Amino acid sequence: MASMLLLAGVLIFSVFVYFYFKNKRIGQLVDRLPGPQPYFLLGNLPQFLAKREDLFDVFVQRIEDFKWSPFVRFWAAWTPRIIVLKATAAEVILSSPQMINKAEIYNYIHEWLGTGLLTSTGTKWHSRRKLLTPTFHFKILEEFFPIIQDQTNVLLTILEDRSSHGKLTLDMYPYLARCALDIICETAMGKSVSAQRNVESAYVKSINDMGEIFVKRIMTPWLHYNWLFSLTSLGRKERKALKLLHGFTDKVIKERKLEKYDKAEESITNSDGIKKRRLAFLDLLLAESSNLSDNDIREEVDTFMFEGHDTTSSGVNWALYNIAKYPEVQEKVRTELQEILQDDFRRPFTTEDLKQMKYLECVIKESMRLFPPVPLFARTLAKDTDICGYTIPAGVDITFATFIIHKDPEFYPDPEKFDPDRFRSETMAQRNPYAYIPFSAGPRNCIGQKFALMEEKVMVAQIVRNYWIKLQDPNKKIKVFAEFILRPVDGLWLVLEKKPIETEN
């Protein structure tokens, strides 16, 4: 018995020594990076104590003194966090086919998204990426275009119904979110959920709840442990949200599987390219059911539902915000739409029209520079790597601060100024492509970015062709949440005045 106790004691001591020296070495490497002085045990957490609506501003303030550096480091209690602030550092990591591992913080959304395309690594990620890449071929996007048009028209009808004498004042953000949800449901799954007609969408609320929970877990060290998190009210809130989110997805998958398989197989294998791609997402996954379990299918559907809903509504939100804020920009957008439509002002837009919306595309991209829908995303390195004069240790979460990288004066003179001309093709050609990463970059960039840009163009163009938009309070400084996505704390309050562009002739 004594020998067994001695052996157990030696093992425990050995494990303690191993982790002590491992963490000591990581700590020494991390502390060579610039960053604020941490407090004993608590690290830098006391410096980030703030209300939820103030947290993003506090984060930006803490980074301000270190923007000269490619990196800044913080300690969340005993856990180090490295933030990437420069395009040169981002390029080294994002351009590498080997540095594709998602950071540990993504484990906090595994209960929701599983290990699908967004959160998986290694062989699984490579195989899923290869499987899903054909889903976003330009021919598929053209087939999804009418759905985007139809759902945007539903949005316009709702705005018309709400207006009085051709004018209305409203928080635009929830309308955009519900429209984007209807679009992604129908394009990804062939399912209409009528979120725009159902104002109190529990699905949208559950997604927002998950974003809030995600941020709280990151900022609260004791909630990093799943067993402890599950005992809290936040854990119960997550289980409630997941029951709804997973239940919705499972229901859709079940309904699609109950349809005639012979019809689905015929469409998928048909030589007619349009039919083959029209069923691109969910039906493609179902056709691969010999290689994918129902759980595999659900995690990809949930991933696409999240990535195609919240991020797009955020992008449209900030484009409309800037168009409303700068009347001269709005006038240029409307003039471009007039020239595209020529004398047929009432006709619907076409995919060819979208290609001609060069200035509107610049407006959307400049809006995503200043207000990136995904303000932070993270990776972790499999081995120690020398980057920009620092050794970045393996296993430490590395977060890319897109909202800082996008405002580097080296690439963007007067970076706080809204200037769509920064995204003229000749200007972009002279800039490091890793200085603009709203969709990430490199081999693990966003697979759906062309779809997102098409959707954003349609939604913005349809609204601007029908309304002159203004900020309700032009002098109010807008505050933002930076959770999964960047969105306004108090919503996007706009004044819309009915003014179809044909009336300007």
VENPE-V650477 format. One record per residue. N is the residue number from 1. SS is DSSP state (H for helix, E for strand, - for the rest). NEAR is the number of other C-alpha atoms within 8 Angstrom. D_CENTER is the distance of its C-alpha to the mean C-alpha in Angstrom with 2 decimals. Layout:
n=N ss=SS near=NEAR d_center=D_CENTER
n=N ss=SS near=NEAR d_center=D_CENTER
//
This chain:
n=1 ss=- near=4 d_center=56.81
n=2 ss=H near=5 d_center=56.98
n=3 ss=H near=6 d_center=55.82
n=4 ss=H near=7 d_center=52.81
n=5 ss=H near=8 d_center=51.85
n=6 ss=H near=8 d_center=52.35
n=7 ss=H near=8 d_center=50.16
n=8 ss=H near=8 d_center=47.38
n=9 ss=H near=8 d_center=47.72
n=10 ss=H near=8 d_center=47.54
n=11 ss=H near=8 d_center=44.37
n=12 ss=H near=8 d_center=42.64
n=13 ss=H near=8 d_center=43.82
n=14 ss=H near=8 d_center=42.64
n=15 ss=H near=8 d_center=39.12
n=16 ss=H near=8 d_center=39.10
n=17 ss=H near=8 d_center=40.40
n=18 ss=H near=8 d_center=37.85
n=19 ss=H near=8 d_center=34.82
n=20 ss=H near=8 d_center=36.51
n=21 ss=H near=8 d_center=37.09
n=22 ss=H near=8 d_center=33.74
n=23 ss=H near=8 d_center=31.90
n=24 ss=H near=8 d_center=34.50
n=25 ss=H near=8 d_center=33.84
n=26 ss=H near=9 d_center=30.03
n=27 ss=H near=9 d_center=30.71
n=28 ss=H near=8 d_center=33.08
n=29 ss=H near=11 d_center=30.66
n=30 ss=H near=12 d_center=27.79
n=31 ss=- near=9 d_center=30.25
n=32 ss=- near=7 d_center=31.19
n=33 ss=- near=10 d_center=27.90
n=34 ss=- near=10 d_center=28.06
n=35 ss=- near=9 d_center=26.88
n=36 ss=- near=8 d_center=28.40
n=37 ss=- near=5 d_center=31.29
n=38 ss=- near=9 d_center=30.31
n=39 ss=E near=8 d_center=32.46
n=40 ss=- near=5 d_center=34.45
n=41 ss=- near=6 d_center=32.63
n=42 ss=- near=12 d_center=29.88
n=43 ss=E near=13 d_center=28.50
n=44 ss=- near=14 d_center=26.43
n=45 ss=H near=11 d_center=25.22
n=46 ss=H near=8 d_center=27.85
n=47 ss=H near=6 d_center=26.43
n=48 ss=H near=9 d_center=23.14
n=49 ss=- near=7 d_center=24.89
n=50 ss=- near=8 d_center=23.55
n=51 ss=- near=6 d_center=22.64
n=52 ss=H near=6 d_center=19.09
n=53 ss=H near=10 d_center=18.93
n=54 ss=H near=10 d_center=20.41
n=55 ss=H near=12 d_center=18.51
n=56 ss=H near=10 d_center=16.12
n=57 ss=H near=7 d_center=19.28
n=58 ss=H near=10 d_center=21.21
n=59 ss=H near=9 d_center=18.78
n=60 ss=H near=8 d_center=19.02
n=61 ss=H near=8 d_center=22.78
n=62 ss=H near=9 d_center=23.24
n=63 ss=H near=9 d_center=21.68
n=64 ss=H near=7 d_center=23.73
n=65 ss=- near=7 d_center=26.87
n=66 ss=- near=10 d_center=25.34
n=67 ss=- near=9 d_center=23.46
n=68 ss=- near=5 d_center=26.38
n=69 ss=- near=9 d_center=25.45
n=70 ss=- near=12 d_center=23.05
n=71 ss=E near=13 d_center=22.29
n=72 ss=E near=14 d_center=22.78
n=73 ss=E near=14 d_center=23.41
n=74 ss=E near=12 d_center=23.40
n=75 ss=E near=13 d_center=24.98
n=76 ss=E near=13 d_center=23.56
n=77 ss=- near=11 d_center=27.13
n=78 ss=- near=8 d_center=28.09
n=79 ss=E near=6 d_center=24.68
n=80 ss=E near=13 d_center=23.81
n=81 ss=E near=12 d_center=20.44
n=82 ss=E near=13 d_center=20.19
n=83 ss=E near=11 d_center=17.90
n=84 ss=E near=14 d_center=17.68
n=85 ss=- near=16 d_center=18.59
n=86 ss=- near=13 d_center=19.99
n=87 ss=H near=11 d_center=19.14
n=88 ss=H near=9 d_center=22.25
n=89 ss=H near=13 d_center=21.15
n=90 ss=H near=12 d_center=17.64
n=91 ss=H near=9 d_center=19.46
n=92 ss=H near=9 d_center=21.77
n=93 ss=H near=8 d_center=19.20
n=94 ss=H near=14 d_center=16.53
n=95 ss=- near=9 d_center=19.38
n=96 ss=- near=10 d_center=21.23
n=97 ss=- near=8 d_center=21.42
n=98 ss=- near=4 d_center=22.65
n=99 ss=- near=11 d_center=19.96
n=100 ss=- near=13 d_center=17.21
n=101 ss=- near=11 d_center=17.46
n=102 ss=E near=11 d_center=14.57
n=103 ss=- near=12 d_center=15.60
n=104 ss=H near=8 d_center=17.60
n=105 ss=H near=8 d_center=15.20
n=106 ss=H near=9 d_center=13.25
n=107 ss=H near=8 d_center=16.63
n=108 ss=H near=9 d_center=15.96
n=109 ss=H near=9 d_center=13.70
n=110 ss=H near=10 d_center=16.17
n=111 ss=H near=7 d_center=18.10
n=112 ss=H near=10 d_center=15.39
n=113 ss=H near=12 d_center=13.75
n=114 ss=- near=9 d_center=16.78
n=115 ss=- near=9 d_center=16.69
n=116 ss=- near=13 d_center=15.01
n=117 ss=- near=10 d_center=13.29
n=118 ss=- near=6 d_center=10.27
n=119 ss=- near=12 d_center=12.83
n=120 ss=- near=11 d_center=16.12
n=121 ss=- near=10 d_center=18.21
n=122 ss=H near=8 d_center=21.46
n=123 ss=H near=6 d_center=23.36
n=124 ss=H near=8 d_center=21.25
n=125 ss=H near=11 d_center=18.11
n=126 ss=H near=9 d_center=20.39
n=127 ss=H near=8 d_center=22.01
n=128 ss=H near=10 d_center=18.94
n=129 ss=H near=9 d_center=17.43
n=130 ss=H near=8 d_center=20.90
n=131 ss=H near=7 d_center=21.21
n=132 ss=H near=9 d_center=18.04
n=133 ss=H near=9 d_center=18.12
n=134 ss=H near=8 d_center=20.89
n=135 ss=H near=9 d_center=18.85
n=136 ss=H near=12 d_center=17.19
n=137 ss=- near=8 d_center=20.54
n=138 ss=H near=6 d_center=21.27
n=139 ss=H near=8 d_center=23.94
n=140 ss=H near=13 d_center=21.57
n=141 ss=H near=10 d_center=19.37
n=142 ss=H near=9 d_center=22.68
n=143 ss=H near=9 d_center=23.55
n=144 ss=H near=10 d_center=20.40
n=145 ss=H near=9 d_center=21.09
n=146 ss=H near=8 d_center=23.72
n=147 ss=H near=10 d_center=21.47
n=148 ss=H near=11 d_center=18.99
n=149 ss=H near=9 d_center=22.17
n=150 ss=H near=8 d_center=23.72
n=151 ss=H near=11 d_center=20.94
n=152 ss=H near=12 d_center=20.60
n=153 ss=H near=8 d_center=24.39
n=154 ss=H near=9 d_center=24.20
n=155 ss=H near=11 d_center=22.12
n=156 ss=H near=10 d_center=24.84
n=157 ss=H near=8 d_center=27.55
n=158 ss=H near=8 d_center=26.21
n=159 ss=H near=9 d_center=26.10
n=160 ss=H near=8 d_center=29.62
n=161 ss=H near=6 d_center=30.88
n=162 ss=H near=7 d_center=29.71
n=163 ss=- near=9 d_center=31.27
n=164 ss=E near=6 d_center=34.78
n=165 ss=- near=4 d_center=36.84
n=166 ss=- near=8 d_center=33.82
n=167 ss=E near=10 d_center=31.93
n=168 ss=E near=11 d_center=29.39
n=169 ss=E near=9 d_center=27.46
n=170 ss=E near=8 d_center=24.35
n=171 ss=E near=10 d_center=21.01
n=172 ss=- near=11 d_center=18.88
n=173 ss=H near=11 d_center=15.49
n=174 ss=H near=8 d_center=16.51
n=175 ss=H near=10 d_center=18.04
n=176 ss=H near=11 d_center=14.97
n=177 ss=H near=13 d_center=13.01
n=178 ss=H near=11 d_center=16.02
n=179 ss=H near=13 d_center=16.44
n=180 ss=H near=13 d_center=13.01
n=181 ss=H near=13 d_center=13.84
n=182 ss=H near=14 d_center=17.25
n=183 ss=H near=11 d_center=16.10
n=184 ss=H near=13 d_center=13.93
n=185 ss=H near=13 d_center=16.75
n=186 ss=H near=11 d_center=19.39
n=187 ss=H near=10 d_center=17.99
n=188 ss=H near=13 d_center=16.79
n=189 ss=H near=12 d_center=19.71
n=190 ss=- near=7 d_center=22.29
n=191 ss=- near=9 d_center=22.10
n=192 ss=- near=7 d_center=22.43
n=193 ss=- near=6 d_center=21.61
n=194 ss=- near=7 d_center=22.60
n=195 ss=- near=11 d_center=20.02
n=196 ss=- near=11 d_center=21.05
n=197 ss=- near=5 d_center=24.61
n=198 ss=- near=7 d_center=23.88
n=199 ss=- near=6 d_center=22.85
n=200 ss=- near=4 d_center=22.78
n=201 ss=- near=8 d_center=20.16
n=202 ss=H near=7 d_center=20.19
n=203 ss=H near=8 d_center=17.20
n=204 ss=H near=9 d_center=14.94
n=205 ss=H near=8 d_center=16.76
n=206 ss=H near=12 d_center=16.29
n=207 ss=H near=11 d_center=12.48
n=208 ss=H near=8 d_center=12.83
n=209 ss=H near=11 d_center=15.52
n=210 ss=H near=10 d_center=13.57
n=211 ss=H near=10 d_center=11.14
n=212 ss=H near=9 d_center=14.42
n=213 ss=H near=10 d_center=16.10
n=214 ss=H near=12 d_center=13.65
n=215 ss=H near=9 d_center=14.19
n=216 ss=H near=8 d_center=17.88
n=217 ss=H near=11 d_center=18.37
n=218 ss=H near=10 d_center=17.10
n=219 ss=H near=8 d_center=19.42
n=220 ss=- near=8 d_center=22.32
n=221 ss=H near=9 d_center=24.08
n=222 ss=H near=7 d_center=26.23
n=223 ss=H near=10 d_center=23.34
n=224 ss=H near=10 d_center=22.26
n=225 ss=- near=7 d_center=25.13
n=226 ss=H near=7 d_center=24.35
n=227 ss=H near=6 d_center=27.95
n=228 ss=H near=9 d_center=28.01
n=229 ss=H near=12 d_center=24.64
n=230 ss=- near=9 d_center=25.91
n=231 ss=- near=8 d_center=28.92
n=232 ss=- near=8 d_center=27.16
n=233 ss=H near=6 d_center=26.34
n=234 ss=H near=9 d_center=22.65
n=235 ss=H near=10 d_center=23.20
n=236 ss=H near=10 d_center=24.99
n=237 ss=H near=9 d_center=22.25
n=238 ss=H near=11 d_center=19.77
n=239 ss=H near=8 d_center=22.41
n=240 ss=H near=8 d_center=22.88
n=241 ss=H near=12 d_center=19.24
n=242 ss=H near=12 d_center=19.10
n=243 ss=H near=8 d_center=22.41
n=244 ss=H near=11 d_center=21.10
n=245 ss=H near=12 d_center=17.81
n=246 ss=H near=11 d_center=19.73
n=247 ss=H near=9 d_center=22.70
n=248 ss=H near=8 d_center=20.98
n=249 ss=H near=11 d_center=19.68
n=250 ss=H near=9 d_center=23.09
n=251 ss=H near=8 d_center=24.90
n=252 ss=H near=10 d_center=23.22
n=253 ss=H near=10 d_center=23.87
n=254 ss=H near=8 d_center=27.40
n=255 ss=H near=8 d_center=28.09
n=256 ss=H near=8 d_center=27.06
n=257 ss=H near=9 d_center=29.19
n=258 ss=H near=7 d_center=32.11
n=259 ss=- near=6 d_center=32.22
n=260 ss=- near=7 d_center=34.74
n=261 ss=H near=8 d_center=33.70
n=262 ss=H near=6 d_center=36.21
n=263 ss=H near=7 d_center=34.47
n=264 ss=H near=10 d_center=31.06
n=265 ss=H near=9 d_center=32.68
n=266 ss=H near=8 d_center=34.60
n=267 ss=H near=10 d_center=31.55
n=268 ss=H near=13 d_center=29.64
n=269 ss=H near=7 d_center=32.68
n=270 ss=- near=9 d_center=34.08
n=271 ss=- near=5 d_center=34.83
n=272 ss=- near=6 d_center=33.42
n=273 ss=H near=7 d_center=30.13
n=274 ss=H near=9 d_center=28.68
n=275 ss=H near=10 d_center=29.43
n=276 ss=H near=13 d_center=28.21
n=277 ss=H near=11 d_center=24.72
n=278 ss=H near=9 d_center=24.62
n=279 ss=- near=11 d_center=24.13
n=280 ss=- near=12 d_center=21.54
n=281 ss=- near=10 d_center=19.09
n=282 ss=H near=12 d_center=20.70
n=283 ss=H near=12 d_center=24.18
n=284 ss=H near=10 d_center=23.62
n=285 ss=H near=10 d_center=22.57
n=286 ss=H near=10 d_center=25.62
n=287 ss=H near=10 d_center=27.80
n=288 ss=- near=8 d_center=26.85
n=289 ss=- near=9 d_center=27.90
n=290 ss=- near=6 d_center=30.58
n=291 ss=- near=5 d_center=27.99
n=292 ss=- near=11 d_center=25.31
n=293 ss=- near=8 d_center=26.10
n=294 ss=H near=7 d_center=24.92
n=295 ss=H near=7 d_center=22.73
n=296 ss=H near=9 d_center=21.19
n=297 ss=H near=12 d_center=20.57
n=298 ss=H near=12 d_center=19.07
n=299 ss=H near=13 d_center=16.53
n=300 ss=H near=11 d_center=15.32
n=301 ss=H near=12 d_center=15.47
n=302 ss=H near=12 d_center=13.59
n=303 ss=H near=12 d_center=10.78
n=304 ss=H near=10 d_center=10.74
n=305 ss=H near=12 d_center=11.25
n=306 ss=H near=10 d_center=8.22
n=307 ss=H near=9 d_center=5.77
n=308 ss=- near=13 d_center=8.16
n=309 ss=- near=12 d_center=8.76
n=310 ss=H near=12 d_center=6.78
n=311 ss=H near=12 d_center=4.25
n=312 ss=H near=14 d_center=7.72
n=313 ss=H near=12 d_center=9.77
n=314 ss=H near=14 d_center=8.36
n=315 ss=H near=15 d_center=9.16
n=316 ss=H near=13 d_center=12.45
n=317 ss=H near=13 d_center=13.21
n=318 ss=H near=11 d_center=13.41
n=319 ss=H near=13 d_center=15.28
n=320 ss=H near=9 d_center=17.73
n=321 ss=H near=10 d_center=18.13
n=322 ss=H near=10 d_center=19.29
n=323 ss=H near=12 d_center=21.36
n=324 ss=H near=12 d_center=23.06
n=325 ss=H near=9 d_center=23.64
n=326 ss=- near=8 d_center=25.27
n=327 ss=H near=8 d_center=27.86
n=328 ss=H near=6 d_center=28.92
n=329 ss=H near=8 d_center=25.47
n=330 ss=H near=11 d_center=25.53
n=331 ss=H near=8 d_center=29.03
n=332 ss=H near=9 d_center=28.06
n=333 ss=H near=11 d_center=25.30
n=334 ss=H near=11 d_center=27.90
n=335 ss=H near=8 d_center=30.53
n=336 ss=H near=10 d_center=28.43
n=337 ss=H near=11 d_center=27.89
n=338 ss=H near=12 d_center=31.64
n=339 ss=H near=7 d_center=32.54
n=340 ss=H near=9 d_center=30.41
n=341 ss=H near=10 d_center=31.89
n=342 ss=- near=7 d_center=35.33
n=343 ss=- near=5 d_center=37.78
n=344 ss=- near=6 d_center=36.00
n=345 ss=- near=9 d_center=33.72
n=346 ss=- near=4 d_center=33.27
n=347 ss=- near=6 d_center=32.14
n=348 ss=- near=4 d_center=28.65
n=349 ss=- near=8 d_center=26.38
n=350 ss=- near=6 d_center=26.41
n=351 ss=H near=8 d_center=24.19
n=352 ss=H near=6 d_center=26.77
n=353 ss=H near=9 d_center=26.25
n=354 ss=H near=11 d_center=22.55
n=355 ss=H near=7 d_center=23.71
n=356 ss=H near=7 d_center=25.98
n=357 ss=- near=11 d_center=23.44
n=358 ss=H near=7 d_center=23.34
n=359 ss=H near=10 d_center=23.34
n=360 ss=H near=10 d_center=20.69
n=361 ss=H near=9 d_center=18.39
n=362 ss=H near=13 d_center=19.33
n=363 ss=H near=12 d_center=18.59
n=364 ss=H near=13 d_center=15.02
n=365 ss=H near=10 d_center=14.45
n=366 ss=H near=13 d_center=16.33
n=367 ss=H near=14 d_center=14.35
n=368 ss=H near=13 d_center=11.08
n=369 ss=H near=12 d_center=13.42
n=370 ss=H near=11 d_center=14.58
n=371 ss=- near=11 d_center=11.54
n=372 ss=- near=13 d_center=8.43
n=373 ss=- near=13 d_center=5.45
n=374 ss=- near=12 d_center=4.18
n=375 ss=- near=14 d_center=7.94
n=376 ss=E near=9 d_center=8.84
n=377 ss=E near=8 d_center=8.78
n=378 ss=E near=11 d_center=12.17
n=379 ss=E near=13 d_center=14.97
n=380 ss=E near=15 d_center=18.60
n=381 ss=- near=13 d_center=21.67
n=382 ss=- near=8 d_center=24.32
n=383 ss=- near=7 d_center=27.09
n=384 ss=- near=9 d_center=28.05
n=385 ss=E near=9 d_center=27.07
n=386 ss=E near=8 d_center=28.52
n=387 ss=E near=9 d_center=26.06
n=388 ss=- near=7 d_center=27.27
n=389 ss=- near=5 d_center=30.35
n=390 ss=E near=8 d_center=28.85
n=391 ss=E near=9 d_center=28.93
n=392 ss=E near=11 d_center=25.60
n=393 ss=- near=12 d_center=26.62
n=394 ss=- near=10 d_center=25.38
n=395 ss=- near=8 d_center=23.51
n=396 ss=- near=12 d_center=22.02
n=397 ss=E near=14 d_center=18.30
n=398 ss=E near=12 d_center=17.15
n=399 ss=E near=12 d_center=14.17
n=400 ss=E near=11 d_center=12.96
n=401 ss=E near=12 d_center=13.03
n=402 ss=H near=14 d_center=11.41
n=403 ss=H near=12 d_center=12.86
n=404 ss=H near=10 d_center=16.20
n=405 ss=H near=13 d_center=16.21
n=406 ss=- near=12 d_center=15.54
n=407 ss=- near=12 d_center=18.63
n=408 ss=- near=12 d_center=21.11
n=409 ss=- near=8 d_center=24.38
n=410 ss=- near=5 d_center=25.48
n=411 ss=- near=9 d_center=23.16
n=412 ss=- near=10 d_center=22.68
n=413 ss=- near=7 d_center=26.03
n=414 ss=- near=6 d_center=25.86
n=415 ss=- near=9 d_center=22.11
n=416 ss=- near=6 d_center=21.74
n=417 ss=- near=5 d_center=23.29
n=418 ss=- near=9 d_center=21.41
n=419 ss=- near=7 d_center=22.80
n=420 ss=H near=11 d_center=21.42
n=421 ss=H near=7 d_center=24.19
n=422 ss=H near=10 d_center=22.35
n=423 ss=H near=10 d_center=20.65
n=424 ss=- near=9 d_center=23.96
n=425 ss=H near=6 d_center=24.37
n=426 ss=H near=6 d_center=27.30
n=427 ss=H near=10 d_center=25.50
n=428 ss=H near=10 d_center=22.45
n=429 ss=- near=6 d_center=24.97
n=430 ss=- near=6 d_center=26.37
n=431 ss=- near=8 d_center=23.22
n=432 ss=- near=8 d_center=21.78
n=433 ss=H near=7 d_center=18.74
n=434 ss=H near=10 d_center=17.06
n=435 ss=H near=12 d_center=17.36
n=436 ss=- near=10 d_center=14.39
n=437 ss=- near=10 d_center=11.30
n=438 ss=- near=11 d_center=8.17
n=439 ss=- near=8 d_center=7.64
n=440 ss=- near=9 d_center=9.53
n=441 ss=- near=11 d_center=13.13
n=442 ss=H near=9 d_center=16.17
n=443 ss=H near=9 d_center=16.88
n=444 ss=H near=8 d_center=13.60
n=445 ss=- near=8 d_center=11.43
n=446 ss=- near=8 d_center=9.00
n=447 ss=- near=6 d_center=11.73
n=448 ss=- near=8 d_center=10.69
n=449 ss=H near=8 d_center=10.26
n=450 ss=H near=7 d_center=13.78
n=451 ss=H near=9 d_center=13.30
n=452 ss=H near=10 d_center=10.43
n=453 ss=H near=8 d_center=12.80
n=454 ss=H near=9 d_center=15.69
n=455 ss=H near=10 d_center=14.39
n=456 ss=H near=12 d_center=13.59
n=457 ss=H near=12 d_center=17.04
n=458 ss=H near=13 d_center=18.82
n=459 ss=H near=10 d_center=17.62
n=460 ss=H near=11 d_center=18.34
n=461 ss=H near=10 d_center=21.55
n=462 ss=H near=10 d_center=22.88
n=463 ss=H near=9 d_center=22.57
n=464 ss=H near=12 d_center=24.05
n=465 ss=H near=11 d_center=26.83
n=466 ss=H near=10 d_center=28.00
n=467 ss=E near=11 d_center=27.51
n=468 ss=E near=9 d_center=28.08
n=469 ss=E near=11 d_center=25.49
n=470 ss=E near=9 d_center=26.12
n=471 ss=E near=11 d_center=24.71
n=472 ss=- near=8 d_center=26.74
n=473 ss=- near=6 d_center=27.36
n=474 ss=- near=6 d_center=26.90
n=475 ss=- near=4 d_center=28.12
n=476 ss=- near=5 d_center=25.71
n=477 ss=- near=4 d_center=23.31
n=478 ss=- near=7 d_center=19.83
n=479 ss=- near=9 d_center=18.34
n=480 ss=E near=10 d_center=14.72
n=481 ss=E near=14 d_center=13.04
n=482 ss=E near=9 d_center=10.60
n=483 ss=- near=9 d_center=9.60
n=484 ss=- near=8 d_center=6.38
n=485 ss=- near=12 d_center=5.40
n=486 ss=E near=14 d_center=8.31
n=487 ss=E near=11 d_center=10.85
n=488 ss=E near=10 d_center=14.63
n=489 ss=- near=9 d_center=16.89
n=490 ss=- near=6 d_center=19.59
n=491 ss=- near=10 d_center=17.78
n=492 ss=- near=11 d_center=18.32
n=493 ss=E near=11 d_center=22.08
n=494 ss=E near=13 d_center=23.43
n=495 ss=E near=12 d_center=26.90
n=496 ss=E near=11 d_center=27.07
n=497 ss=E near=10 d_center=30.43
n=498 ss=E near=9 d_center=31.36
n=499 ss=- near=9 d_center=32.20
n=500 ss=- near=9 d_center=31.80
n=501 ss=H near=11 d_center=32.03
n=502 ss=H near=7 d_center=35.33
n=503 ss=H near=6 d_center=37.00
n=504 ss=H near=5 d_center=36.69
n=505 ss=- near=4 d_center=39.20
//
